């Protein structure tokens, strides 16, 4: 049983993303190694650099494609750029950002690299500019960027490798883009493609697998209700404990809660989330609570009434959140928040 339209609606995705439903079960990462070579063939050692592109092998990596796409569009800065001959494109343009005072890079103008996601029904490919943008607490000049690569040392003699460092080294110099491209004889677009990450997409059956998760939050006058959806169906309407998750296991249940973000925490010792209030829920019971504005933040469990203070500096936000249990080393979760003052909803 599955309702892909409900999934798309709650995740805030257009219908054309439905064809990417399924699971990511493996990922291939590719990397660039620059060898700092000392050639001892002649009477004096000669230093030079060689570039090697390393192909990765598929490694276990669990992910739900529709959740990944929604996260990138809603929070990752990516934009829907439409169909291309290579696949459906999501694009995050490069941008310069002046860091706020609270940052370790306070007041500095930092470059954030261009990124692309190419979506196909058998894979998602992630590409980004491999540049260093900060180093030793300083924002870097991007006129001729320093390449973000791994360096290793190598000694050669008479055309043969005598020794190669086992681990990465700090090089005598770091290559900038122009010199790097001259050494490897490629264009920057070719370098970006050769260092891409590939998420292998499997068309799993929603009758046997979890393909997507979503959280819906509804406000009706002074009441709020949240619903967990698995494969587009309310969690209480199907036996999700038999469904295989993105890393090949099944779940025994999930925890569900509301978290109010509106000023300092009320119960500091009972709060690891940094929120103002946590309201635990029983996923098998009605999740409806009452909402009212007041002068303090508090929750009355007997009347199921949440009081929030709308006069604080930041707007009051209520997050409906779920997290599968046991995590087994991977906390698959989803949430939806609502601004109690404006009614604006956002994917968590």
N, C-alpha and C positions, 0 to 999 in steps of 0.2 A: 504494500500500500504506500502510495506517495502522492504528494500534491506539489508539483514543481512550481505552479503558479503562486501558491501561498509562500513558498520559500523565497521566490524572487520579490514578491510584494514586501515581505517583512525585512529582507536584506536590502531593499531599495535598489534592485537591479532591473534593468529593462529585459524584455522577453528574449532578446537575441542572445543573452548569455546562457540560456537553458541548455544549449548543446554541450556546454563544458561541465555539466553535472557528472559526478563520479567521485573517484578518490585519487589523490597523489599518494603513492606507496614508496617510491624511490626518487632520489635526486642525484644528479650528476653535477659536480662542481669542477670547474677547470681553472687552472692557475698559470701564472707566468713566473718563470725563474730566470734570473739574470746571473750568469756565471762570471765572476771577476777572475780572469785568468792571468796567471803569471807564467809566461813562456820562458823556459830556461834553456832553449836550444842554442842560442848564441852566447857570446862572451859576457853579455849583460842581460839581465832579465828584462822582458818586455811585458807590459800590462795591457790587456784589452778586455773587451766584454763580448759575450755571446748570449743570445736570447733563446730560451726554450719554452714552448707552449706545452703544458702538461695536460693530457686528456684524463679526465677522471673516470671512475667506474661507478655504476649505480650503487648507491648506499641506501639503506632503509631510511625513509623520511616520510612521516604521515602528515597529510594535509587534506582539507576539503576544498576543491577548486573554487566553488561559488563563495565560500567564506573568505578565501584568500583574495579573490577578485573584489569582493565588497570592501574588505579592509583596505586594499590599495586605493580604491576609488574614494572611499569616505575619509580615510585617515592618512594614506600614503602619499598624497599630493599628485596622484596619477589622474589623467583625463582620458575620456573615451575618444580615441582618434579614428575609430572605424576600421573597415576591412582594408587589408593590403594583400599583395600577392604572396607574402610570407605567412600571413595569419592575421587574426584580429588584434589590433594594436591598442595598447594603453601606454600613454606617454606622460612622463614627469619631466617637464623642462628644467634645465639648470636655473639656479636662482642664487642671488647674493643676499645674505641675511646678516643684519647687524645684531650681534648677541646682546641680550639684556644684562643688567648689572649682576644678576644672580649667577650668571654663567662664569666658568673659568676663562672664557674668551671674551669677557665683558668689554663692550664697546667696539669690538673688532668686526670687520666685514668679512664674513666667511662664505666661500663658494660651496654650494651643494650641487653635486654632479647630476648630469642628465641621465635619465633612466628610461628603459623601455621594457614592456612585457608583450611578448608575442604569444597569443592564445591559439592553440589548435586542439582538435578533439583527442589527440594522442599525447600532447605535451604542452607545457607552458615554458617559454624560454625567457629568462631574465637577463638583460644586458644593461651595463652602466659604464660610465667613463672611469677607467682605472687610474685615478689621480689622487695624489696626496693633497689634501686641502688645508690641513693644519699640521704643525710639527713643533714639539717642545713648547706648547702653549701659545703659539703664534699662528695667525692666519697667513697662508702663503699667497704669494703673487702668482696668478694663474696665466700670465702672458705666455710662458712656455712651461707648462706644469711639470712637476716632478712625478714620475710614474710610480704607482703603488704596486710594487712587485717584491717577490722574495729574492734575496741575494745569497749565493753560495760561492765559496772559494774553490779554485781548481788550479792545479799545477800541471803543465804540459811540457813535454820535451820531445823534439823530433816528430811532432804531429801526434804523439800518443799521450793519453791522460795518465799521469803518474799518481795523482791524489785528488780527491774531491772531499770537501768538508761534509760531514754527516748532517750537521745542523745549519740553520740560517746564520748569516754573519752580518755585522755592520760594515757596509762597504766603504772603500776609500772615498768614493763619491757616489751620489745617487743620480741616475740618468734622468734627464729632462726629455720631454716628448720628442723634440726634433732629433736629438741624438739617438734615442731609442728607435724611432721609425727608420732612421738611416741604417742602423745596425741590422734590424730584422727585415727590411725591405718590404714593409707592408704599409697600407694606409691605416689611419686611425679607426675607421669603420671596420676594417678587417681584424684589427687587434681586439676591438670590443666584441666582435662576434666570436673570435677564437677563445675568449675568456668568459663566455656566457655560462650561466647556470641553467640546467634543464630539469624541470619537474615532470616526471613521466606520469601521464594521466591514464587511469584505468577506468573503463566503463563498467562499474560495479552495479549489481542489481539491488535496488532499494528494498527488495523483499528479504535480502540476506545481509546487506551492508548499510552502515550509516554513510550517506552521501553528503549531507549538509545538516547544520543545526542553526536554529534561529530563536530569537526571543522577541515576543510582541508585548507591548505595553499599551494598555487602553485606559483613557480617562473619560469618565462619564460624570459630569458635574463635579461633586466632591468625593468621588471614589476612583481608585486606581486598581487595575487587575493586570497581572502578567501571565503569559502563557509560553511554555517552552515547546518549540516545534522541532521534530526530528523527521527529516525527509518531507517536510511540509505538513506533517500531521501532528496534532497535539500529543504530547508525550504520554498522556493518560489514555489515549485511544489505541495504542499499539504496544506490543511487547518488545520494546527496544532493547531489553537485556539479552535478546538472542541475536542482535545485529552486530556484525563485525565492524570495529572502528578502523580508523586510518592506519593504525599500526598493528593490525592483525589480531586484536583481542576483543573481548566483550566487557561490558560494564555491569556493575552490580547496582548502580543507582546514580543519583546526582544530588548535590546540595543546591538549594535555591534561596535567594535572599533579596531584600531591598537594602540599598545603601544610600543614605542621605548625605549629600555634600553641601554643607551650609555653615561654615565656620568651624571652630575648634571641636575636637572630639568630645563627646559627653562622657563616655565610659572608656577612658584611655587604656586601662589594662585589658579591656575586652575587645580591642580593635587593632588588627594587624593590617588593615586596608587603608588607614589614613583618612577614613571617612568620619563624618560627624556622628552618625548613628547607623548601626547594623540591625536589621530586622530579619531574623531567620524565618524561613517558611517551610511548611510541609508540602512537598511537591504533589502529594496525593489529595490535598484538600484545597478548598477555595482560597485563592491568593488575594482576594479583594481586601483592601484597607481603605479607611476613611482619611481624607486630607483636609486640614484646616490651617489657616494662617493665624499666628499668635505672636507673642513676644519672646518665646523661648523655643528651643528645639527639644522635642521629647516624643516618646511613643508609649501609648497606653495599650498594653497587651489585652486587657479585658474588653475594651471597647473597639480594639483594632483601629485606633485613631493616631495618625501621625500629625503632630503640630510642628510647623516650621515658622521661622522668623523671616519675613520678606524684607525687613528693614536693614539687613546686613549688607556689607559692601558688595559681595558677590551674589549672583542669583542662586536661589535654592534649586538644586538638581537632585532628582531621585533616579537611582540606577537599579534596574531589575537585572539580576545576575544569576547565572547558573554555572556549575562546574561539575564535570563527571567525576565519579568515585568508583573504585580507587584510581588514582591518577597513574600509578605504575611508571612514574618518571615522565609523564607527559600530561599536563593539565589542559585538556580540551574544554574550552569554556566559550560563552557568548553572553552578551548583555545588550540592553537597550536603555537609554536614559531619556528622561523628560524633564524639561525646565518647568518647575511648578508655578513660575510666575508668568512665563510667556507661552507655555504649551509646546515649545519646540522639542522635537524628538531627534535623537542621534544614535547611530550604531556605536556600541562600545567596542 
